[in-house]
Amino acid sequence: MPFVRIAPILGVVVVVFALTMLAPLAVALALHDGTAALWVTPMVGALLAGLVVWLIGWRVVGAQPDLQPRDGMLLVVLAWTALPAIATAPLLMFFRQHGGSLTFTQAYFETVSAMTTTGATVLTGLDALPASINLWRALLQWLGGMGILVLAVAILPMLGVGGQLLRAEATGPMKDTRLTPRIEETAKGLWSVYAAISLACLLAYRWGGMSWLDAWIHMFTTMSLGGMSSHDASFAHFNSPRLEWIATFFMLVASGSFALYFAALAKRSPMRIWRDAEWRGTWLLMLGSSLFIAWLLVQRGVVTDGAEALRLAAFNVVSVASTTGYASTDYLQWPVFAPIWMLLLSGVATSAGSTGAGIKMVRLLILLKLARRELTRIIHPRVVNPVTLGGRPVGAEVVNAVQAFMLVYGGTIAVLTMALLLTDMPFETAWSAVVACVNNLGPGLGEVGPAGNFAGLTAPQLWLCTLAMLMGRLEMLALLVLFTPGYWRK
């Protein structure tokens, strides 16, 4: 049975996840915010649960089970649905102790939103929340950005199942590309690069004027492209052009492939980054869109100063396009083209191997080249014109995978939008909420725009959005394959 085979690994992952609660516990003790007791019980409970699951699996299949590719898929789905449930415990305990009305549905939506780096929230009064709670929400985003299972492979190579987990949790159509001979070394390398750039982001925020606590929280949510803030006003709270430019730069960096950064570092070849077609496409699309919307703001009289228009456009366009979701202003008040274009960018602007979500730039490039090839064939039916990327031909299996993904991506948005419309949600809000959740962006349009949040949604609506976030982070097919009869056949 697949459940039994993955039990030892799932137990270890739960134990690793439980230990991450030491960070908010340390903050609670250091700042005396009165929440230390909230972290001890969930942490101990998760540790015990993880050990029990590991022990049961170990007794049946041993400490290093022979996982098949489909076992990796099941493990990833279970981890990404179970860990957010564990993460709700501190939130529920805090709100119940302080007379709040947070339900499990809302808490689970919040933690799934955090771990999938969506950044949508049902909470208000963020400025008044204890430091440890805000740090926990941000830490969940940082862990989810690179992947909690990739972290487990990096720090526990003795699991011996790195290949299955890395392929199952990785994003993009080319999941089998190896950066080192050993998968465990690849996982460690990715997390090392991620941590190093995160440290640079932390120090830059501190230099820019943030407190250490705000710098840690916003570093976590910038590098993960998650966008959760410890302030209701999001980045507008700081009212600092310097901090906005720092955030814009690191959001652009995090939109690129960390695998590419790792390879460039290992080969001591910085130009390798610029030569990557996907990286160039990501940066050029975001920067070009920023310049155009800055011009639009000046041309329509929304902002009179060109430098101010460029700052507002660059920060908010990159934030939305990179699926971060910070806001320094209510961009729904801009010309209608701007927020719609920004929302569409969130589906295509980030690279595979980044902490962003959506279709990914590599798939867009492949689709554009596929369309160009078909146009050429209409004129020259016998011409041999393979789809290439970076000067190398793209295999037919990759092209087929991209086409299948796009079909499922479009179908997912259509079906979930119609489901929300059945709950009498306005079309603008329903469609944009689904797009924002599937792309792991966060803010949409209407009620769920940058000036609002998801607090007004009903329980069925929140569960549909939660499903959208999970499908977006797991790129649909990994989740849907569990519902096919063939998966469960021996």
Buried (B, 14 or more C-beta within 10 A) or exposed (E): EBEEBBBBBBBBBBBBBBEBBEBBBBBBEEBEBEBBEBBEEBBEEBBEBBBEBBEBBBEEBEEEBEBEEBBBBBBBBBBBBBBBEBBBBBBBBBBEEEEBEBBEBBBBBBBBBBBBBBBBBBBEEBEEBBBBBBBBBBBBBBBBBBBBBBBBBBBBBEBBBBBBBBBBBBBBBBBEEEBBEEBBBBBBBBBBBBEEBBEEBBEBBBEBEBEEBBBBBBBBBBBBBBBBBBBBBBBBBBEBBEBBBBBBBBBBBBBBBBBBBBBBBEEEEEEBBEEBBBBBBBBEBBBEBBBBBBBBBBEEEBBEEEEBBBBBBBBBBBBBBBBBBBBBBBBBEBBEEBBEBBBBBBBBBBBBBBBBBBBBBBBBBBBEBBEEBEEEEEEEEEEEEEBBBEEEEBEEEBBEBBBEBBEBBEEBBEEBBEBBBEEEBEEBBBBBBBBBBBBBBBBBBBBBBBBBBBEEBEEEBBBBBBBBBBBBBBBBBBBBBBEEEEEEEE
